[in-house]
Amino acid sequence: MQYALDALQKWSEKWLLNPNINKFQVVTFGRSVDKSYKYTTRDCNTQTIPLKRGIQVLDLGVYFDEKLSFKEHIHANINKAYMVLGLIKRNFKYLTIPTFIQLYISMVSFHLDYCSSVWAPYRTGDIEALEKVKKRATTKILPGLKNLPYSERLKICKIPDVDVDVVK
């Protein structure tokens, strides 16, 4: 990693591009990894600056942390899905089931499925939290289906079960 930082420094000198070192952040994955990295500036006052250590990093919309647990990512996406469900509930008073299906697939399930091949939930608590979004959507937004069992509501709305998505 230090070799890559030195190469970046040489490249930025060659092209006269000075990176903002305050925005650099180092996140390491694993236990026995050298955790101290430095960036050397060679402008008017040569100095070696230690880079900040980070706990997590956001890359392409996915939160990666040191332990690769993706807990922060799952909770952030669940909160976004709840916000969109609230938006749907406030703005669409008389929803039919086909309209709800279109809105759910296009606006809510996107947040729950984004990059799921990377962070595939394997903990029971995470799967239940994702499933809770679907339960709330089918009971609060479609009051006509409120008294039906959850599996029946999913079949009527043609929404796949989270467990099936995770396994495949």
C-alpha positions, -999 to 999 in steps of 0.1 A, spaced: 0 0 0 28 24 8 43 16 -26 10 26 -42 9 59 -23 44 67 -34 35 60 -70 4 82 -66 26 110 -52 51 107 -82 22 107 -107 6 138 -91 39 156 -92 44 148 -128 10 161 -138 11 190 -113 -20 178 -95 -19 182 -58 -43 159 -40 -61 170 -9 -45 148 18 -72 157 43 -97 138 22 -75 106 22 -87 78 44 -72 44 50 -94 14 58 -78 -20 62 -95 -54 60 -80 -82 81 -61 -85 114 -24 -85 106 -21 -56 83 3 -26 86 -20 2 97 2 32 94 6 48 60 22 82 52 20 105 22 51 127 14 45 161 -2 74 175 -22 62 210 -29 78 241 -13 79 225 21 86 188 20 67 170 48 54 135 56 18 134 66 3 103 83 -30 94 67 -62 92 87 -75 58 97 -112 52 89 -136 26 103 -157 24 71 -157 37 36 -185 44 11 -177 30 -24 -202 28 -52 -231 32 -27 -220 4 -5 -206 9 30 -176 -13 37 -163 -16 72 -132 -33 87 -151 -64 95 -171 -65 63 -203 -69 83 -223 -44 61 -245 -36 90 -243 2 83 -252 -4 47 -282 -26 55 -296 -1 80 -290 29 57 -309 11 29 -337 1 52 -341 37 63 -342 49 27 -369 23 19 -390 34 49 -387 71 37 -399 61 2 -428 41 17 -438 72 38 -436 92 6 -459 67 -12 -483 66 17 -486 104 19 -490 110 -18 -512 81 -29 -543 78 -8 -563 53 -30 -539 27 -42 -549 -4 -61 -528 -35 -58 -513 -32 -94 -504 4 -88 -488 -5 -54 -468 -33 -71 -454 -8 -97 -445 18 -70 -430 -8 -47 -408 -24 -74 -396 8 -89 -391 29 -58 -387 7 -27 -372 -27 -37 -344 -9 -54 -330 2 -21 -333 -32 -5 -317 -50 -35 -289 -26 -44 -256 -45 -47 -271 -74 -27 -246 -98 -44 -219 -79 -24 -235 -76 10 -259 -106 9 -275 -107 44 -267 -139 62 -276 -129 98 -311 -136 109 -315 -101 124 -306 -85 91 -329 -107 71 -358 -100 95 -351 -62 93 -353 -64 55 -385 -85 57 -400 -60 81 -400 -34 53 -422 -56 32 -445 -64 61 -450 -27 68 -456 -19 32 -483 -45 27 -501 -37 60 -499 1 62 -502 11 26 -527 -16 15 -552 -17 44 -574 -42 25 -548 -68 29 -541 -61 66 -560 -92 79 -544 -117 56 -513 -137 66 -480 -123 55 -473 -151 29 -507 -145 13 -500 -107 10 -467 -114 -7 -484 -138 -32 -512 -113 -40 -487 -85 -45 -462 -108 -63 -433 -97 -41 -406 -123 -37 -396 -135 -2 -362 -122 11 -350 -158 20 -355 -169 -16 -335 -138 -29 -306 -145 -5 -303 -182 -14 -303 -176 -52 
